């Protein structure tokens, strides 16, 4: 496995952009959601680049793929939460659509990376 830093990975950079977008979007949600959707969305968003980075720094390919899979799972969790926010708070619909598009792009990139890193069956 090459030793490039996770900071150079396009998927990590996009995931970092997503975190910033989620923080801005969640700032506009009602204060009643602070310990509900806001907290959940922020944790799921932060989990994506965090797991990409942690996996990259692990010593084995299997661990790397495992952490990429966790990042993918967090992206699915975040996508679900964004769909819920879009349904509950129509004023956030446009921002949710932008975030969902970025989540889907990140999911595609993670899928390709996982597929390429897994040993052939």
C-alpha positions as CSV (number, residue, x, y, z in Angstrom):
1,X,0.0,0.0,0.0
2,X,1.4,3.4,-0.9
3,X,2.3,5.9,1.7
4,X,0.4,9.0,0.4
5,X,-1.2,11.0,3.1
6,X,-5.0,10.8,3.4
7,X,-4.9,14.7,3.1
8,X,-4.2,14.2,-0.7
9,X,-7.3,12.0,-1.3
10,X,-10.0,13.6,-3.3
11,X,-12.6,11.6,-1.4
12,X,-11.3,12.8,2.0
13,X,-11.3,16.4,0.7
14,X,-14.9,16.1,-0.5
15,X,-15.8,14.6,2.8
16,X,-14.3,17.5,4.6
17,X,-16.3,19.9,2.4
18,X,-19.4,17.9,3.3
19,X,-18.7,18.3,7.1
20,X,-18.5,22.1,6.6
21,X,-21.8,22.0,4.6
22,X,-23.5,20.0,7.3
23,X,-22.4,22.3,10.0
24,X,-23.8,25.3,8.1
25,X,-27.0,23.5,7.2
26,X,-27.6,22.3,10.8
27,X,-27.0,25.8,12.2
28,X,-30.3,26.7,10.5
29,X,-32.4,24.0,12.0
30,X,-34.6,24.7,15.0
31,X,-32.9,24.8,18.4
32,X,-35.3,22.0,19.4
33,X,-33.2,19.7,17.1
34,X,-29.9,20.5,18.8
35,X,-29.7,17.2,20.7
36,X,-31.6,15.3,18.0
37,X,-30.9,15.7,14.2
38,X,-28.2,18.3,14.6
39,X,-26.1,16.2,16.8
40,X,-26.7,13.0,14.8
41,X,-26.0,14.7,11.4
42,X,-22.8,16.3,12.7
43,X,-21.5,13.0,14.1
44,X,-22.3,11.1,11.0
45,X,-20.7,13.7,8.8
46,X,-17.5,14.0,10.9
47,X,-17.3,10.2,10.9
48,X,-16.8,10.0,7.1
49,X,-13.5,11.8,6.7
50,X,-12.3,10.6,10.1
51,X,-12.7,6.9,9.1
52,X,-11.1,7.5,5.7
53,X,-8.1,9.1,7.5
54,X,-7.9,6.4,10.3
55,X,-8.1,3.6,7.8
56,X,-5.4,5.1,5.6
57,X,-3.1,5.2,8.6
58,X,-3.6,1.6,9.6
59,X,-1.0,-1.0,8.8
60,X,-3.0,-3.5,6.8
61,X,-5.1,-3.3,3.7
62,X,-8.0,-5.2,5.4
63,X,-8.2,-2.6,8.1
64,X,-8.1,0.2,5.5
65,X,-11.1,-1.4,3.7
66,X,-12.9,-1.9,7.0
67,X,-12.6,1.8,7.9
68,X,-13.7,2.8,4.4
69,X,-16.7,0.6,4.8
70,X,-17.5,2.4,8.1
71,X,-17.2,5.7,6.3
72,X,-19.6,4.4,3.7
73,X,-22.1,3.4,6.4
74,X,-21.8,6.8,8.0
75,X,-22.6,8.4,4.6
76,X,-25.8,6.3,4.3
77,X,-26.8,7.4,7.8
78,X,-26.2,11.0,6.9
79,X,-28.1,10.7,3.7
80,X,-31.1,9.3,5.6
81,X,-31.0,12.2,8.1
82,X,-30.8,14.7,5.3
83,X,-33.9,13.2,3.6
84,X,-35.6,13.5,7.0
85,X,-34.6,17.1,7.4
86,X,-35.8,17.8,3.8
87,X,-39.2,16.3,4.6
88,X,-39.6,18.0,8.0
89,X,-38.2,21.4,7.2
90,X,-39.0,22.4,3.7
91,X,-37.1,25.6,4.1
92,X,-33.9,23.5,4.1
93,X,-34.8,21.6,0.9
94,X,-32.3,23.3,-1.4
95,X,-29.4,22.9,1.0
96,X,-30.4,19.3,1.6
97,X,-30.4,18.6,-2.1
98,X,-26.8,20.0,-2.4
99,X,-25.6,17.9,0.6
100,X,-27.3,14.8,-0.7
101,X,-25.6,15.2,-4.1
102,X,-22.3,15.5,-2.4
103,X,-23.0,12.4,-0.2
104,X,-23.9,10.4,-3.2
105,X,-20.7,11.5,-5.0
106,X,-18.6,10.5,-1.9
107,X,-20.4,7.1,-1.7
108,X,-19.5,6.4,-5.4
109,X,-15.9,7.3,-4.7
110,X,-15.8,5.1,-1.6
111,X,-17.4,2.2,-3.5
112,X,-14.7,2.4,-6.3
113,X,-11.9,2.6,-3.7
114,X,-13.2,-0.3,-1.7
115,X,-13.7,-2.4,-4.9
116,X,-10.1,-1.6,-6.1
117,X,-8.6,-2.4,-2.7
118,X,-10.3,-5.7,-2.0
119,X,-8.4,-8.7,-3.0
120,X,-9.9,-10.5,-6.0
121,X,-12.2,-13.4,-5.0
